[in-house]
Amino acid sequence: MRILPRTVRWEDGRVILIDQTKLPEELTFIECEDVECVARAI
């Protein structure tokens, strides 16, 4: 069974998202602390 990372999570007051523009070559995350960052990430 393949275990996949969570695509979006809330941690320590931040939204952490997978940067899908880097897939499938690398798995990196975007950490957002405000709504503007989340909007750009989407």
mmCIF entry with sequence, helices, sheets and N, C-alpha, C, O atoms, coordinates in Angstrom:
data_MODEL
# 
_entry.id   MODEL 
# 
_entity.id                         1 
_entity.type                       polymer 
_entity.pdbx_number_of_molecules   1 
# 
_entity_poly.entity_id                      1 
_entity_poly.type                           'polypeptide(L)' 
_entity_poly.nstd_linkage                   no 
_entity_poly.nstd_monomer                   no 
_entity_poly.pdbx_seq_one_letter_code       MRILPRTVRWEDGRVILIDQTKLPEELTFIECEDVECVARAI 
_entity_poly.pdbx_seq_one_letter_code_can   MRILPRTVRWEDGRVILIDQTKLPEELTFIECEDVECVARAI 
_entity_poly.pdbx_strand_id                 A 
# 
loop_
_entity_poly_seq.entity_id 
_entity_poly_seq.num 
_entity_poly_seq.mon_id 
_entity_poly_seq.hetero 
1 1  MET n 
1 2  ARG n 
1 3  ILE n 
1 4  LEU n 
1 5  PRO n 
1 6  ARG n 
1 7  THR n 
1 8  VAL n 
1 9  ARG n 
1 10 TRP n 
1 11 GLU n 
1 12 ASP n 
1 13 GLY n 
1 14 ARG n 
1 15 VAL n 
1 16 ILE n 
1 17 LEU n 
1 18 ILE n 
1 19 ASP n 
1 20 GLN n 
1 21 THR n 
1 22 LYS n 
1 23 LEU n 
1 24 PRO n 
1 25 GLU n 
1 26 GLU n 
1 27 LEU n 
1 28 THR n 
1 29 PHE n 
1 30 ILE n 
1 31 GLU n 
1 32 CYS n 
1 33 GLU n 
1 34 ASP n 
1 35 VAL n 
1 36 GLU n 
1 37 CYS n 
1 38 VAL n 
1 39 ALA n 
1 40 ARG n 
1 41 ALA n 
1 42 ILE n 
# 
_struct_asym.id          A 
_struct_asym.entity_id   1 
# 
_struct_conf.conf_type_id            HELX_P 
_struct_conf.id                      HELX_P1 
_struct_conf.pdbx_PDB_helix_id       AA1 
_struct_conf.beg_label_comp_id       VAL 
_struct_conf.beg_label_asym_id       A 
_struct_conf.beg_label_seq_id        35 
_struct_conf.pdbx_beg_PDB_ins_code   ? 
_struct_conf.end_label_comp_id       ALA 
_struct_conf.end_label_asym_id       A 
_struct_conf.end_label_seq_id        41 
_struct_conf.pdbx_end_PDB_ins_code   ? 
_struct_conf.beg_auth_comp_id        VAL 
_struct_conf.beg_auth_asym_id        A 
_struct_conf.beg_auth_seq_id         35 
_struct_conf.end_auth_comp_id        ALA 
_struct_conf.end_auth_asym_id        A 
_struct_conf.end_auth_seq_id         41 
_struct_conf.pdbx_PDB_helix_class    1 
_struct_conf.details                 ? 
_struct_conf.pdbx_PDB_helix_length   7 
# 
_struct_conf_type.id          HELX_P 
_struct_conf_type.criteria    ? 
_struct_conf_type.reference   ? 
# 
_struct_sheet.id               AA1 
_struct_sheet.type             ? 
_struct_sheet.number_strands   3 
_struct_sheet.details          ? 
# 
loop_
_struct_sheet_order.sheet_id 
_struct_sheet_order.range_id_1 
_struct_sheet_order.range_id_2 
_struct_sheet_order.offset 
_struct_sheet_order.sense 
AA1 1 2 ? anti-parallel 
AA1 2 3 ? anti-parallel 
# 
loop_
_struct_sheet_range.sheet_id 
_struct_sheet_range.id 
_struct_sheet_range.beg_label_comp_id 
_struct_sheet_range.beg_label_asym_id 
_struct_sheet_range.beg_label_seq_id 
_struct_sheet_range.pdbx_beg_PDB_ins_code 
_struct_sheet_range.end_label_comp_id 
_struct_sheet_range.end_label_asym_id 
_struct_sheet_range.end_label_seq_id 
_struct_sheet_range.pdbx_end_PDB_ins_code 
_struct_sheet_range.beg_auth_comp_id 
_struct_sheet_range.beg_auth_asym_id 
_struct_sheet_range.beg_auth_seq_id 
_struct_sheet_range.end_auth_comp_id 
_struct_sheet_range.end_auth_asym_id 
_struct_sheet_range.end_auth_seq_id 
AA1 1 VAL A 8  ? GLU A 11 ? VAL A 8  GLU A 11 
AA1 2 ARG A 14 ? ILE A 18 ? ARG A 14 ILE A 18 
AA1 3 PHE A 29 ? CYS A 32 ? PHE A 29 CYS A 32 
# 
loop_
_atom_site.group_PDB 
_atom_site.id 
_atom_site.type_symbol 
_atom_site.label_atom_id 
_atom_site.label_alt_id 
_atom_site.label_comp_id 
_atom_site.label_asym_id 
_atom_site.label_entity_id 
_atom_site.label_seq_id 
_atom_site.pdbx_PDB_ins_code 
_atom_site.Cartn_x 
_atom_site.Cartn_y 
_atom_site.Cartn_z 
_atom_site.occupancy 
_atom_site.B_iso_or_equiv 
_atom_site.pdbx_formal_charge 
_atom_site.auth_seq_id 
_atom_site.auth_comp_id 
_atom_site.auth_asym_id 
_atom_site.auth_atom_id 
_atom_site.pdbx_PDB_model_num 
ATOM 1   N N  . MET A 1 1  ? 0.841  -1.186 0.000   1.00 0.00 ? 1  MET A N  1 
ATOM 2   C CA . MET A 1 1  ? 0.000  0.000  0.000   1.00 0.00 ? 1  MET A CA 1 
ATOM 3   C C  . MET A 1 1  ? 0.886  1.249  0.000   1.00 0.00 ? 1  MET A C  1 
ATOM 4   O O  . MET A 1 1  ? 1.847  1.346  0.763   1.00 0.00 ? 1  MET A O  1 
ATOM 5   N N  . ARG A 1 2  ? 0.546  2.188  -0.859  1.00 0.00 ? 2  ARG A N  1 
ATOM 6   C CA . ARG A 1 2  ? 1.313  3.431  -0.988  1.00 0.00 ? 2  ARG A CA 1 
ATOM 7   C C  . ARG A 1 2  ? 0.755  4.488  -0.038  1.00 0.00 ? 2  ARG A C  1 
ATOM 8   O O  . ARG A 1 2  ? -0.453 4.722  -0.008  1.00 0.00 ? 2  ARG A O  1 
ATOM 9   N N  . ILE A 1 3  ? 1.627  5.120  0.731   1.00 0.00 ? 3  ILE A N  1 
ATOM 10  C CA . ILE A 1 3  ? 1.210  6.171  1.662   1.00 0.00 ? 3  ILE A CA 1 
ATOM 11  C C  . ILE A 1 3  ? 1.482  7.526  1.012   1.00 0.00 ? 3  ILE A C  1 
ATOM 12  O O  . ILE A 1 3  ? 2.612  7.821  0.622   1.00 0.00 ? 3  ILE A O  1 
ATOM 13  N N  . LEU A 1 4  ? 0.441  8.343  0.901   1.00 0.00 ? 4  LEU A N  1 
ATOM 14  C CA . LEU A 1 4  ? 0.551  9.663  0.277   1.00 0.00 ? 4  LEU A CA 1 
ATOM 15  C C  . LEU A 1 4  ? 0.539  10.747 1.351   1.00 0.00 ? 4  LEU A C  1 
ATOM 16  O O  . LEU A 1 4  ? -0.140 10.599 2.368   1.00 0.00 ? 4  LEU A O  1 
ATOM 17  N N  . PRO A 1 5  ? 1.283  11.837 1.140   1.00 0.00 ? 5  PRO A N  1 
ATOM 18  C CA . PRO A 1 5  ? 1.266  12.933 2.108   1.00 0.00 ? 5  PRO A CA 1 
ATOM 19  C C  . PRO A 1 5  ? -0.064 13.686 2.042   1.00 0.00 ? 5  PRO A C  1 
ATOM 20  O O  . PRO A 1 5  ? -0.745 13.683 1.017   1.00 0.00 ? 5  PRO A O  1 
ATOM 21  N N  . ARG A 1 6  ? -0.412 14.320 3.141   1.00 0.00 ? 6  ARG A N  1 
ATOM 22  C CA . ARG A 1 6  ? -1.610 15.161 3.147   1.00 0.00 ? 6  ARG A CA 1 
ATOM 23  C C  . ARG A 1 6  ? -1.349 16.369 2.266   1.00 0.00 ? 6  ARG A C  1 
ATOM 24  O O  . ARG A 1 6  ? -0.291 16.992 2.357   1.00 0.00 ? 6  ARG A O  1 
ATOM 25  N N  . THR A 1 7  ? -2.299 16.701 1.421   1.00 0.00 ? 7  THR A N  1 
ATOM 26  C CA . THR A 1 7  ? -2.100 17.803 0.478   1.00 0.00 ? 7  THR A CA 1 
ATOM 27  C C  . THR A 1 7  ? -2.240 19.173 1.134   1.00 0.00 ? 7  THR A C  1 
ATOM 28  O O  . THR A 1 7  ? -1.597 20.135 0.713   1.00 0.00 ? 7  THR A O  1 
ATOM 29  N N  . VAL A 1 8  ? -3.079 19.262 2.163   1.00 0.00 ? 8  VAL A N  1 
ATOM 30  C CA . VAL A 1 8  ? -3.276 20.518 2.895   1.00 0.00 ? 8  VAL A CA 1 
ATOM 31  C C  . VAL A 1 8  ? -3.389 20.173 4.370   1.00 0.00 ? 8  VAL A C  1 
ATOM 32  O O  . VAL A 1 8  ? -4.077 19.226 4.750   1.00 0.00 ? 8  VAL A O  1 
ATOM 33  N N  . ARG A 1 9  ? -2.701 20.959 5.201   1.00 0.00 ? 9  ARG A N  1 
ATOM 34  C CA . ARG A 1 9  ? -2.850 20.733 6.646   1.00 0.00 ? 9  ARG A CA 1 
ATOM 35  C C  . ARG A 1 9  ? -2.695 22.052 7.401   1.00 0.00 ? 9  ARG A C  1 
ATOM 36  O O  . ARG A 1 9  ? -2.108 23.007 6.892   1.00 0.00 ? 9  ARG A O  1 
ATOM 37  N N  . TRP A 1 10 ? -3.227 22.089 8.615   1.00 0.00 ? 10 TRP A N  1 
ATOM 38  C CA . TRP A 1 10 ? -3.133 23.240 9.504   1.00 0.00 ? 10 TRP A CA 1 
ATOM 39  C C  . TRP A 1 10 ? -2.163 22.853 10.611  1.00 0.00 ? 10 TRP A C  1 
ATOM 40  O O  . TRP A 1 10 ? -2.343 21.831 11.273  1.00 0.00 ? 10 TRP A O  1 
ATOM 41  N N  . GLU A 1 11 ? -1.130 23.676 10.812  1.00 0.00 ? 11 GLU A N  1 
ATOM 42  C CA . GLU A 1 11 ? -0.112 23.347 11.804  1.00 0.00 ? 11 GLU A CA 1 
ATOM 43  C C  . GLU A 1 11 ? 0.459  24.627 12.394  1.00 0.00 ? 11 GLU A C  1 
ATOM 44  O O  . GLU A 1 11 ? 0.970  25.476 11.663  1.00 0.00 ? 11 GLU A O  1 
ATOM 45  N N  . ASP A 1 12 ? 0.375  24.770 13.705  1.00 0.00 ? 12 ASP A N  1 
ATOM 46  C CA . ASP A 1 12 ? 0.943  25.928 14.409  1.00 0.00 ? 12 ASP A CA 1 
ATOM 47  C C  . ASP A 1 12 ? 0.500  27.263 13.816  1.00 0.00 ? 12 ASP A C  1 
ATOM 48  O O  . ASP A 1 12 ? 1.317  28.170 13.656  1.00 0.00 ? 12 ASP A O  1 
ATOM 49  N N  . GLY A 1 13 ? -0.783 27.391 13.490  1.00 0.00 ? 13 GLY A N  1 
ATOM 50  C CA . GLY A 1 13 ? -1.312 28.650 12.975  1.00 0.00 ? 13 GLY A CA 1 
ATOM 51  C C  . GLY A 1 13 ? -0.994 28.929 11.519  1.00 0.00 ? 13 GLY A C  1 
ATOM 52  O O  . GLY A 1 13 ? -1.178 30.051 11.047  1.00 0.00 ? 13 GLY A O  1 
ATOM 53  N N  . ARG A 1 14 ? -0.514 27.913 10.798  1.00 0.00 ? 14 ARG A N  1 
ATOM 54  C CA . ARG A 1 14 ? -0.170 28.079 9.382   1.00 0.00 ? 14 ARG A CA 1 
ATOM 55  C C  . ARG A 1 14 ? -0.892 27.024 8.554   1.00 0.00 ? 14 ARG A C  1 
ATOM 56  O O  . ARG A 1 14 ? -1.170 25.923 9.028   1.00 0.00 ? 14 ARG A O  1 
ATOM 57  N N  . VAL A 1 15 ? -1.189 27.380 7.314   1.00 0.00 ? 15 VAL A N  1 
ATOM 58  C CA . VAL A 1 15 ? -1.698 26.418 6.342   1.00 0.00 ? 15 VAL A CA 1 
ATOM 59  C C  . VAL A 1 15 ? -0.487 25.929 5.562   1.00 0.00 ? 15 VAL A C  1 
ATOM 60  O O  . VAL A 1 15 ? 0.297  26.730 5.054   1.00 0.00 ? 15 VAL A O  1 
ATOM 61  N N  . ILE A 1 16 ? -0.336 24.619 5.468   1.00 0.00 ? 16 ILE A N  1 
ATOM 62  C CA . ILE A 1 16 ? 0.791  24.035 4.741   1.00 0.00 ? 16 ILE A CA 1 
ATOM 63  C C  . ILE A 1 16 ? 0.227  23.238 3.576   1.00 0.00 ? 16 ILE A C  1 
ATOM 64  O O  . ILE A 1 16 ? -0.580 22.327 3.761   1.00 0.00 ? 16 ILE A O  1 
ATOM 65  N N  . LEU A 1 17 ? 0.667  23.599 2.361   1.00 0.00 ? 17 LEU A N  1 
ATOM 66  C CA . LEU A 1 17 ? 0.145  22.994 1.133   1.00 0.00 ? 17 LEU A CA 1 
ATOM 67  C C  . LEU A 1 17 ? 1.279  22.386 0.326   1.00 0.00 ? 17 LEU A C  1 
ATOM 68  O O  . LEU A 1 17 ? 2.415  22.855 0.389   1.00 0.00 ? 17 LEU A O  1 
ATOM 69  N N  . ILE A 1 18 ? 0.970  21.343 -0.431  1.00 0.00 ? 18 ILE A N  1 
ATOM 70  C CA . ILE A 1 18 ? 1.945  20.811 -1.376  1.00 0.00 ? 18 ILE A CA 1 
ATOM 71  C C  . ILE A 1 18 ? 2.056  21.788 -2.542  1.00 0.00 ? 18 ILE A C  1 
ATOM 72  O O  . ILE A 1 18 ? 1.043  22.243 -3.074  1.00 0.00 ? 18 ILE A O  1 
ATOM 73  N N  . ASP A 1 19 ? 3.275  22.107 -2.933  1.00 0.00 ? 19 ASP A N  1 
ATOM 74  C CA . ASP A 1 19 ? 3.507  22.942 -4.118  1.00 0.00 ? 19 ASP A CA 1 
ATOM 75  C C  . ASP A 1 19 ? 3.391  22.035 -5.340  1.00 0.00 ? 19 ASP A C  1 
ATOM 76  O O  . ASP A 1 19 ? 4.360  21.386 -5.735  1.00 0.00 ? 19 ASP A O  1 
ATOM 77  N N  . GLN A 1 20 ? 2.210  21.995 -5.928  1.00 0.00 ? 20 GLN A N  1 
ATOM 78  C CA . GLN A 1 20 ? 1.947  21.072 -7.028  1.00 0.00 ? 20 GLN A CA 1 
ATOM 79  C C  . GLN A 1 20 ? 2.659  21.465 -8.316  1.00 0.00 ? 20 GLN A C  1 
ATOM 80  O O  . GLN A 1 20 ? 2.712  20.669 -9.253  1.00 0.00 ? 20 GLN A O  1 
ATOM 81  N N  . THR A 1 21 ? 3.207  22.678 -8.381  1.00 0.00 ? 21 THR A N  1 
ATOM 82  C CA . THR A 1 21 ? 3.965  23.068 -9.574  1.00 0.00 ? 21 THR A CA 1 
ATOM 83  C C  . THR A 1 21 ? 5.296  22.326 -9.647  1.00 0.00 ? 21 THR A C  1 
ATOM 84  O O  . THR A 1 21 ? 5.915  22.293 -10.711 1.00 0.00 ? 21 THR A O  1 
ATOM 85  N N  . LYS A 1 22 ? 5.747  21.736 -8.558  1.00 0.00 ? 22 LYS A N  1 
ATOM 86  C CA . LYS A 1 22 ? 7.024  21.011 -8.519  1.00 0.00 ? 22 LYS A CA 1 
ATOM 87  C C  . LYS A 1 22 ? 6.858  19.511 -8.771  1.00 0.00 ? 22 LYS A C  1 
ATOM 88  O O  . LYS A 1 22 ? 7.836  18.811 -9.032  1.00 0.00 ? 22 LYS A O  1 
ATOM 89  N N  . LEU A 1 23 ? 5.629  19.025 -8.692  1.00 0.00 ? 23 LEU A N  1 
ATOM 90  C CA . LEU A 1 23 ? 5.380  17.588 -8.883  1.00 0.00 ? 23 LEU A CA 1 
ATOM 91  C C  . LEU A 1 23 ? 5.544  17.198 -10.335 1.00 0.00 ? 23 LEU A C  1 
ATOM 92  O O  . LEU A 1 23 ? 5.317  18.059 -11.186 1.00 0.00 ? 23 LEU A O  1 
ATOM 93  N N  . PRO A 1 24 ? 5.909  16.005 -10.696 1.00 0.00 ? 24 PRO A N  1 
ATOM 94  C CA . PRO A 1 24 ? 6.273  14.891 -9.822  1.00 0.00 ? 24 PRO A CA 1 
ATOM 95  C C  . PRO A 1 24 ? 7.766  14.840 -9.508  1.00 0.00 ? 24 PRO A C  1 
ATOM 96  O O  . PRO A 1 24 ? 8.216  13.916 -8.830  1.00 0.00 ? 24 PRO A O  1 
ATOM 97  N N  . GLU A 1 25 ? 8.539  15.808 -9.983  1.00 0.00 ? 25 GLU A N  1 
ATOM 98  C CA . GLU A 1 25 ? 9.990  15.761 -9.785  1.00 0.00 ? 25 GLU A CA 1 
ATOM 99  C C  . GLU A 1 25 ? 10.397 15.872 -8.319  1.00 0.00 ? 25 GLU A C  1 
ATOM 100 O O  . GLU A 1 25 ? 11.306 15.175 -7.870  1.00 0.00 ? 25 GLU A O  1 
ATOM 101 N N  . GLU A 1 26 ? 9.724  16.749 -7.573  1.00 0.00 ? 26 GLU A N  1 
ATOM 102 C CA . GLU A 1 26 ? 10.071 16.900 -6.162  1.00 0.00 ? 26 GLU A CA 1 
ATOM 103 C C  . GLU A 1 26 ? 8.832  17.222 -5.344  1.00 0.00 ? 26 GLU A C  1 
ATOM 104 O O  . GLU A 1 26 ? 7.848  17.759 -5.853  1.00 0.00 ? 26 GLU A O  1 
ATOM 105 N N  . LEU A 1 27 ? 8.904  16.883 -4.067  1.00 0.00 ? 27 LEU A N  1 
ATOM 106 C CA . LEU A 1 27 ? 7.817  17.149 -3.134  1.00 0.00 ? 27 LEU A CA 1 
ATOM 107 C C  . LEU A 1 27 ? 8.249  18.295 -2.231  1.00 0.00 ? 27 LEU A C  1 
ATOM 108 O O  . LEU A 1 27 ? 9.108  18.125 -1.366  1.00 0.00 ? 27 LEU A O  1 
ATOM 109 N N  . THR A 1 28 ? 7.645  19.467 -2.439  1.00 0.00 ? 28 THR A N  1 
ATOM 110 C CA . THR A 1 28 ? 7.935  20.632 -1.604  1.00 0.00 ? 28 THR A CA 1 
ATOM 111 C C  . THR A 1 28 ? 6.624  21.199 -1.085  1.00 0.00 ? 28 THR A C  1 
ATOM 112 O O  . THR A 1 28 ? 5.553  20.944 -1.637  1.00 0.00 ? 28 THR A O  1 
ATOM 113 N N  . PHE A 1 29 ? 6.730  21.966 -0.022  1.00 0.00 ? 29 PHE A N  1 
ATOM 114 C CA . PHE A 1 29 ? 5.548  22.517 0.625   1.00 0.00 ? 29 PHE A CA 1 
ATOM 115 C C  . PHE A 1 29 ? 5.619  24.035 0.661   1.00 0.00 ? 29 PHE A C  1 
ATOM 116 O O  . PHE A 1 29 ? 6.701  24.620 0.701   1.00 0.00 ? 29 PHE A O  1 
ATOM 117 N N  . ILE A 1 30 ? 4.452  24.662 0.646   1.00 0.00 ? 30 ILE A N  1 
ATOM 118 C CA . ILE A 1 30 ? 4.311  26.108 0.804   1.00 0.00 ? 30 ILE A CA 1 
ATOM 119 C C  . ILE A 1 30 ? 3.686  26.329 2.172   1.00 0.00 ? 30 ILE A C  1 
ATOM 120 O O  . ILE A 1 30 ? 2.661  25.726 2.490   1.00 0.00 ? 30 ILE A O  1 
ATOM 121 N N  . GLU A 1 31 ? 4.294  27.189 2.988   1.00 0.00 ? 31 GLU A N  1 
ATOM 122 C CA . GLU A 1 31 ? 3.756  27.505 4.306   1.00 0.00 ? 31 GLU A CA 1 
ATOM 123 C C  . GLU A 1 31 ? 3.161  28.904 4.270   1.00 0.00 ? 31 GLU A C  1 
ATOM 124 O O  . GLU A 1 31 ? 3.856  29.870 3.954   1.00 0.00 ? 31 GLU A O  1 
ATOM 125 N N  . CYS A 1 32 ? 1.881  29.015 4.591   1.00 0.00 ? 32 CYS A N  1 
ATOM 126 C CA . CYS A 1 32 ? 1.177  30.302 4.532   1.00 0.00 ? 32 CYS A CA 1 
ATOM 127 C C  . CYS A 1 32 ? 0.681  30.703 5.913   1.00 0.00 ? 32 CYS A C  1 
ATOM 128 O O  . CYS A 1 32 ? 0.104  29.902 6.648   1.00 0.00 ? 32 CYS A O  1 
ATOM 129 N N  . GLU A 1 33 ? 0.923  31.966 6.242   1.00 0.00 ? 33 GLU A N  1 
ATOM 130 C CA . GLU A 1 33 ? 0.457  32.507 7.512   1.00 0.00 ? 33 GLU A CA 1 
ATOM 131 C C  . GLU A 1 33 ? -0.651 33.538 7.336   1.00 0.00 ? 33 GLU A C  1 
ATOM 132 O O  . GLU A 1 33 ? -1.197 34.026 8.325   1.00 0.00 ? 33 GLU A O  1 
ATOM 133 N N  . ASP A 1 34 ? -0.997 33.883 6.079   1.00 0.00 ? 34 ASP A N  1 
ATOM 134 C CA . ASP A 1 34 ? -2.063 34.859 5.854   1.00 0.00 ? 34 ASP A CA 1 
ATOM 135 C C  . ASP A 1 34 ? -2.865 34.487 4.607   1.00 0.00 ? 34 ASP A C  1 
ATOM 136 O O  . ASP A 1 34 ? -2.453 33.654 3.800   1.00 0.00 ? 34 ASP A O  1 
ATOM 137 N N  . VAL A 1 35 ? -4.007 35.127 4.480   1.00 0.00 ? 35 VAL A N  1 
ATOM 138 C CA . VAL A 1 35 ? -4.929 34.798 3.393   1.00 0.00 ? 35 VAL A CA 1 
ATOM 139 C C  . VAL A 1 35 ? -4.340 35.111 2.020   1.00 0.00 ? 35 VAL A C  1 
ATOM 140 O O  . VAL A 1 35 ? -4.635 34.415 1.049   1.00 0.00 ? 35 VAL A O  1 
ATOM 141 N N  . GLU A 1 36 ? -3.520 36.141 1.931   1.00 0.00 ? 36 GLU A N  1 
ATOM 142 C CA . GLU A 1 36 ? -2.914 36.489 0.645   1.00 0.00 ? 36 GLU A CA 1 
ATOM 143 C C  . GLU A 1 36 ? -2.001 35.370 0.144   1.00 0.00 ? 36 GLU A C  1 
ATOM 144 O O  . GLU A 1 36 ? -2.008 35.048 -1.044  1.00 0.00 ? 36 GLU A O  1 
ATOM 145 N N  . CYS A 1 37 ? -1.235 34.789 1.027   1.00 0.00 ? 37 CYS A N  1 
ATOM 146 C CA . CYS A 1 37 ? -0.348 33.679 0.657   1.00 0.00 ? 37 CYS A CA 1 
ATOM 147 C C  . CYS A 1 37 ? -1.165 32.471 0.201   1.00 0.00 ? 37 CYS A C  1 
ATOM 148 O O  . CYS A 1 37 ? -0.821 31.827 -0.790  1.00 0.00 ? 37 CYS A O  1 
ATOM 149 N N  . VAL A 1 38 ? -2.233 32.167 0.915   1.00 0.00 ? 38 VAL A N  1 
ATOM 150 C CA . VAL A 1 38 ? -3.090 31.037 0.530   1.00 0.00 ? 38 VAL A CA 1 
ATOM 151 C C  . VAL A 1 38 ? -3.702 31.290 -0.843  1.00 0.00 ? 38 VAL A C  1 
ATOM 152 O O  . VAL A 1 38 ? -3.753 30.382 -1.672  1.00 0.00 ? 38 VAL A O  1 
ATOM 153 N N  . ALA A 1 39 ? -4.166 32.509 -1.091  1.00 0.00 ? 39 ALA A N  1 
ATOM 154 C CA . ALA A 1 39 ? -4.761 32.840 -2.388  1.00 0.00 ? 39 ALA A CA 1 
ATOM 155 C C  . ALA A 1 39 ? -3.742 32.680 -3.515  1.00 0.00 ? 39 ALA A C  1 
ATOM 156 O O  . ALA A 1 39 ? -4.080 32.160 -4.579  1.00 0.00 ? 39 ALA A O  1 
ATOM 157 N N  . ARG A 1 40 ? -2.507 33.116 -3.301  1.00 0.00 ? 40 ARG A N  1 
ATOM 158 C CA . ARG A 1 40 ? -1.455 32.946 -4.318  1.00 0.00 ? 40 ARG A CA 1 
ATOM 159 C C  . ARG A 1 40 ? -1.149 31.470 -4.542  1.00 0.00 ? 40 ARG A C  1 
ATOM 160 O O  . ARG A 1 40 ? -0.910 31.051 -5.675  1.00 0.00 ? 40 ARG A O  1 
ATOM 161 N N  . ALA A 1 41 ? -1.156 30.694 -3.488  1.00 0.00 ? 41 ALA A N  1 
ATOM 162 C CA . ALA A 1 41 ? -0.837 29.266 -3.593  1.00 0.00 ? 41 ALA A CA 1 
ATOM 163 C C  . ALA A 1 41 ? -1.903 28.505 -4.372  1.00 0.00 ? 41 ALA A C  1 
ATOM 164 O O  . ALA A 1 41 ? -1.608 27.530 -5.062  1.00 0.00 ? 41 ALA A O  1 
ATOM 165 N N  . ILE A 1 42 ? -3.138 28.961 -4.253  1.00 0.00 ? 42 ILE A N  1 
ATOM 166 C CA . ILE A 1 42 ? -4.233 28.295 -4.975  1.00 0.00 ? 42 ILE A CA 1 
ATOM 167 C C  . ILE A 1 42 ? -4.144 28.648 -6.436  1.00 0.00 ? 42 ILE A C  1 
ATOM 168 O O  . ILE A 1 42 ? -4.968 28.197 -7.232  1.00 0.00 ? 42 ILE A O  1 
# 
